[in-house]
Amino acid sequence: MVMAVEILEPKGSGRIRLSRISKDSVSHVIPFVQEVVEAGTRVRTDVSAAYRSLTELGYVHQPIVMLGSEIPAHQSMAGVHRVAALVQRWILGTHHGSVQLEHLDAYLDEFAFRFNRCTSRSRGLLFYRLLQQAVVTAAVTDS
């Protein structure tokens, strides 16, 4: 799974994006970043080789070494760790840990939808956005 968490200054998290990928490689990670992060944005990542081309693609890449660092990962990547813990707790609590792999994308989309709207100041737009997502989402069939 990959995730993008908008970091708000001076502190806090903004919107998130989540996606399932089959492996941690350039061919899987970079398309996700290009889809959800605007070029020119500062992107903080771990030091995985999958992120090495971000600078060449127009991002301000800030790799953070976590292995052996004096700063714990939950501090250096606080937003990502917080969202990962919330996703895990949500799956265990709401779905009782029973998540089928073929439905994981839908679960991640639902979590991101709920997370991104939990602090919305425009509560009236929630129903509008829900309808908008329903229209652009492919139909689920029993085949």
Rosetta silent file (secondary structure, phi, psi, omega in degrees, C-alpha in Angstrom):
SEQUENCE: MVMAVEILEPKGSGRIRLSRISKDSVSHVIPFVQEVVEAGTRVRTDVSAAYRSLTELGYVHQPIVMLGSEIPAHQSMAGVHRVAALVQRWILGTHHGSVQLEHLDAYLDEFAFRFNRCTSRSRGLLFYRLLQQAVVTAAVTDS
SCORE:     score description
SCORE:     0.000 S_00000001
   1 L     0.000  141.239  173.071    0.000    0.000    0.000 S_00000001
   2 E  -118.236  151.495  178.188    1.157    3.535   -0.712 S_00000001
   3 E  -144.026  148.912  174.222   -0.173    6.666    0.887 S_00000001
   4 E  -122.790  130.626 -179.611    0.201   10.377    0.484 S_00000001
   5 E  -124.459  122.514  176.629   -0.535   12.650    3.436 S_00000001
   6 E   -74.091  126.641  179.384   -0.775   16.412    3.062 S_00000001
   7 E   -97.612  124.091  178.617    1.180   18.065    5.865 S_00000001
   8 L   -97.064  139.187  177.957   -0.300   21.298    7.184 S_00000001
   9 L   -98.590  139.358    9.140    1.934   23.903    8.778 S_00000001
  10 L   -80.479  -21.610  176.183    2.568   24.509   11.637 S_00000001
  11 L  -159.043  160.673  177.360    1.189   21.039   12.418 S_00000001
  12 L   112.771  171.868 -179.314   -1.461   18.571   11.436 S_00000001
  13 E  -118.287  145.997  175.704   -2.571   16.583    8.422 S_00000001
  14 E  -101.195 -129.018 -177.760   -4.718   17.599    5.500 S_00000001
  15 E   -78.919  157.225  179.034   -6.103   15.330    2.819 S_00000001
  16 E  -127.268  159.321  171.452   -4.860   11.811    2.185 S_00000001
  17 E  -135.152  137.598 -179.747   -4.681    9.431   -0.762 S_00000001
  18 E  -130.211  146.191  176.739   -4.321    5.651   -0.415 S_00000001
  19 E  -155.984  150.478  176.099   -3.728    2.956   -2.998 S_00000001
  20 L   -94.349  132.868  174.645   -2.807   -0.700   -3.192 S_00000001
  21 L  -125.899  155.665 -175.901    0.238   -1.562   -5.278 S_00000001
  22 L   -80.436  -27.455  175.214    1.630   -4.984   -6.057 S_00000001
  23 L  -159.368  160.571 -178.571    5.242   -4.132   -5.170 S_00000001
  24 L   -83.625   84.627  179.479    7.539   -1.367   -4.015 S_00000001
  25 L  -142.651  163.733 -178.881    9.138   -0.446   -7.330 S_00000001
  26 H   -55.403  -42.562 -175.908    9.529    2.605   -9.544 S_00000001
  27 H   -67.364  -16.237  178.992    6.935    1.305  -12.018 S_00000001
  28 H  -106.475  -36.425 -174.985    4.295    1.117   -9.273 S_00000001
  29 H   -80.271  -46.054 -175.175    5.165    3.974   -6.898 S_00000001
  30 H   -61.412  -42.979  176.578    5.950    6.813   -9.324 S_00000001
  31 H   -59.433  -36.455  176.377    2.591    6.666  -11.186 S_00000001
  32 H   -62.369  -47.998 -179.178    0.816    6.962   -7.813 S_00000001
  33 H   -60.863  -44.744 -178.701    2.902   10.005   -6.860 S_00000001
  34 H   -64.945  -30.666 -179.717    2.317   11.631  -10.254 S_00000001
  35 H   -75.272  -35.949 -171.153   -1.425   11.047   -9.962 S_00000001
  36 H  -110.321   -9.931 -177.765   -1.911   12.465   -6.465 S_00000001
  37 L  -122.918  129.446  179.869    0.890   15.022   -5.939 S_00000001
  38 L   -70.928  137.165  177.864    1.295   18.203   -7.945 S_00000001
  39 L   -57.552  144.569 -177.920    4.725   18.693   -9.569 S_00000001
  40 L    92.983  -10.692 -179.896    6.894   21.162   -7.663 S_00000001
  41 L   -77.897  146.584  174.517    5.594   19.947   -4.315 S_00000001
  42 E   -76.439  126.134 -178.046    7.999   18.923   -1.557 S_00000001
  43 E  -119.679  117.092  176.507    7.711   15.169   -1.123 S_00000001
  44 E   -96.824  128.183 -178.670    9.144   13.514    1.983 S_00000001
  45 E  -137.293  174.070  167.965    9.779    9.790    1.623 S_00000001
  46 L   -77.542 -174.352 -174.914   11.894    7.037    3.061 S_00000001
  47 L   -93.209   23.199  178.232   15.110    6.240    1.174 S_00000001
  48 L   -57.410  141.502  178.757   13.582    3.520   -1.006 S_00000001
  49 H   -62.496  -21.140 -179.267   15.101    3.326   -4.484 S_00000001
  50 H   -62.641  -21.419 -176.333   11.566    3.608   -5.890 S_00000001
  51 H   -99.927    1.673 -172.522   11.602    7.360   -5.155 S_00000001
  52 L   -60.513  -29.617 -175.815   14.999    8.263   -6.671 S_00000001
  53 L   -87.398    3.286 -177.172   13.553    9.775   -9.860 S_00000001
  54 L   -59.780  -40.674  179.739   11.227   12.241   -8.094 S_00000001
  55 L   -62.468  -43.318  178.934   13.641   15.171   -8.456 S_00000001
  56 L   -64.153  -24.703 -178.894   13.988   14.532  -12.193 S_00000001
  57 L   -90.226    3.487  174.816   10.185   14.534  -12.467 S_00000001
  58 L    98.726   13.295  177.541    9.876   18.021  -10.962 S_00000001
  59 L  -100.515  154.210  172.637    9.296   17.282   -7.293 S_00000001
  60 E   -91.728   99.412 -172.905   11.329   18.643   -4.385 S_00000001
  61 E   -89.898  127.078  177.773   12.376   15.280   -2.958 S_00000001
  62 E  -122.932   88.336  177.741   13.361   15.067    0.693 S_00000001
  63 E   -73.124  140.474 -178.841   14.386   11.480    1.503 S_00000001
  64 L  -119.827  119.948  177.495   14.477   10.670    5.207 S_00000001
  65 L   -77.543  123.955 -178.580   16.757    7.944    6.529 S_00000001
  66 L  -108.381  -34.616 -178.564   14.914    6.052    9.231 S_00000001
  67 L   -69.627  117.037  179.585   17.023    2.947    9.822 S_00000001
  68 L    83.553    2.591 -179.733   19.521    3.798   12.554 S_00000001
  69 L   -76.034  149.620  176.031   18.280    7.374   12.887 S_00000001
  70 L   -74.996  -21.235  178.807   18.076    8.989   16.315 S_00000001
  71 L   -92.697  120.225 -179.602   14.674   10.396   15.373 S_00000001
  72 L   -62.022  150.037 -178.262   11.991    7.669   15.531 S_00000001
  73 H   -59.071  -33.264 -179.250    9.965    7.052   12.360 S_00000001
  74 H   -70.929  -10.472  174.192    6.730    8.035   14.098 S_00000001
  75 H   -99.432  -42.823 -177.880    8.219   11.513   14.545 S_00000001
  76 H   -72.534  -28.056  178.259   10.000   11.991   11.214 S_00000001
  77 L  -127.886   53.141 -171.714    6.993   10.675    9.239 S_00000001
  78 H   -58.512  -44.149 -178.317    4.270   11.479   11.759 S_00000001
  79 H   -62.428  -44.924 -179.351    1.413   11.959    9.278 S_00000001
  80 H   -65.222  -43.893  179.543    2.037    8.694    7.472 S_00000001
  81 H   -65.513  -38.075  178.986    2.375    6.732   10.700 S_00000001
  82 H   -65.353  -46.298 -179.972   -0.791    8.271   12.124 S_00000001
  83 H   -65.703  -41.329  178.718   -2.839    7.475    9.009 S_00000001
  84 H   -60.890  -41.296  178.681   -1.422    3.937    8.797 S_00000001
  85 H   -66.971  -39.188  178.315   -2.398    3.325   12.423 S_00000001
  86 H   -66.425  -40.098  177.332   -5.876    4.740   11.845 S_00000001
  87 H   -62.129  -46.876 -179.793   -6.394    2.557    8.757 S_00000001
  88 H   -60.742  -45.384  179.601   -5.279   -0.501   10.685 S_00000001
  89 H   -64.889  -39.159  179.936   -7.555    0.332   13.638 S_00000001
  90 H   -64.738  -43.311  179.114  -10.478    1.044   11.282 S_00000001
  91 H   -65.486  -42.647  179.512  -10.077   -2.299    9.505 S_00000001
  92 H   -69.134  -38.725 -177.142   -9.814   -4.172   12.795 S_00000001
  93 H   -80.584  -52.887 -176.005  -12.679   -2.298   14.432 S_00000001
  94 H   -74.868  -44.589 -175.389  -15.166   -1.744   11.626 S_00000001
  95 L  -101.847    4.007  179.256  -14.459   -4.821    9.536 S_00000001
  96 L    53.561   32.886  177.825  -13.246   -7.017   12.410 S_00000001
  97 L    74.595    0.940 -177.191  -10.075   -7.727   10.419 S_00000001
  98 L   -95.554   85.959 -178.855  -12.057   -9.549    7.735 S_00000001
  99 L  -120.147  121.237  176.687  -10.944   -7.811    4.553 S_00000001
 100 L   -83.806  138.368 -176.227  -10.942   -9.626    1.239 S_00000001
 101 H   -57.105  -37.192 -177.634   -8.078   -8.629   -1.057 S_00000001
 102 H   -68.091  -15.999  179.096  -10.412   -8.068   -4.019 S_00000001
 103 H  -107.242    1.752 -175.745  -12.261   -5.395   -1.995 S_00000001
 104 H   -58.877  -39.868  179.395   -9.226   -3.704   -0.438 S_00000001
 105 H   -59.760  -41.910  179.526   -9.256   -0.836   -2.959 S_00000001
 106 H   -65.615  -40.076  177.891  -12.870   -0.033   -2.060 S_00000001
 107 H   -62.345  -44.301  179.950  -12.039   -0.130    1.671 S_00000001
 108 H   -64.160  -40.381  177.813   -9.101    2.238    1.167 S_00000001
 109 H   -62.784  -41.944  179.515  -11.259    4.594   -0.918 S_00000001
 110 H   -63.975  -43.630  179.866  -13.931    4.626    1.796 S_00000001
 111 H   -62.185  -46.237 -179.625  -11.388    5.351    4.517 S_00000001
 112 H   -61.749  -40.847  178.315   -9.826    8.200    2.505 S_00000001
 113 H   -59.218  -48.457 -178.678  -13.292    9.626    1.773 S_00000001
 114 H   -66.226  -44.033 -179.276  -14.226    9.613    5.467 S_00000001
 115 H   -62.253  -45.137 -175.616  -10.828   10.930    6.626 S_00000001
 116 H   -68.699  -18.015 -178.311  -10.785   13.755    4.081 S_00000001
 117 H  -109.562    0.139 -175.781  -14.225   14.937    5.120 S_00000001
 118 L   -67.310  -24.310  179.245  -14.051   14.572    8.894 S_00000001
 119 L  -114.730   18.262 -177.309  -13.006   18.205    9.360 S_00000001
 120 L   -61.038  134.286  176.190  -14.912   19.631    6.393 S_00000001
 121 L   -87.499  -15.093 -179.171  -16.306   23.090    6.963 S_00000001
 122 L  -108.522   72.934 -176.181  -18.737   22.618    4.057 S_00000001
 123 L   -60.943  -28.342  179.630  -20.897   19.795    5.379 S_00000001
 124 L   -66.140  -23.003  179.906  -23.488   20.452    2.659 S_00000001
 125 H   -80.038  -12.357 -177.223  -20.996   19.393   -0.003 S_00000001
 126 H   -58.655  -48.135 -179.360  -20.599   15.901    1.477 S_00000001
 127 H   -65.014  -39.964  177.029  -23.705   14.507   -0.224 S_00000001
 128 H   -59.312  -46.360  179.847  -22.729   16.208   -3.487 S_00000001
 129 H   -66.282  -36.929  176.932  -19.245   14.638   -3.367 S_00000001
 130 H   -62.287  -45.620  177.002  -20.712   11.232   -2.524 S_00000001
 131 H   -63.544  -40.340  179.306  -22.973   11.402   -5.571 S_00000001
 132 H   -61.100  -43.528  178.157  -20.078   12.615   -7.697 S_00000001
 133 H   -66.799  -37.293  179.765  -17.961    9.604   -6.640 S_00000001
 134 H   -63.665  -34.536 -178.512  -20.857    7.219   -7.257 S_00000001
 135 H   -72.723  -36.604 -176.834  -21.170    8.457  -10.835 S_00000001
 136 H   -90.418   -4.898 -179.200  -17.469    8.039  -11.693 S_00000001
 137 L   -92.482  136.547 -179.945  -17.035    4.675   -9.958 S_00000001
 138 L   -64.017  148.287  179.875  -17.492    1.487  -11.968 S_00000001
 139 L   -68.244  146.052  177.305  -20.506   -0.649  -11.125 S_00000001
 140 L   -99.274  123.943 -179.964  -19.982   -3.664   -8.857 S_00000001
 141 L  -117.536  166.498 -179.574  -21.514   -6.851  -10.250 S_00000001
 142 L   -92.787   19.871 -178.058  -21.835  -10.384   -8.892 S_00000001
 143 L   -82.068    0.000    0.000  -20.037  -12.000  -11.818 S_00000001
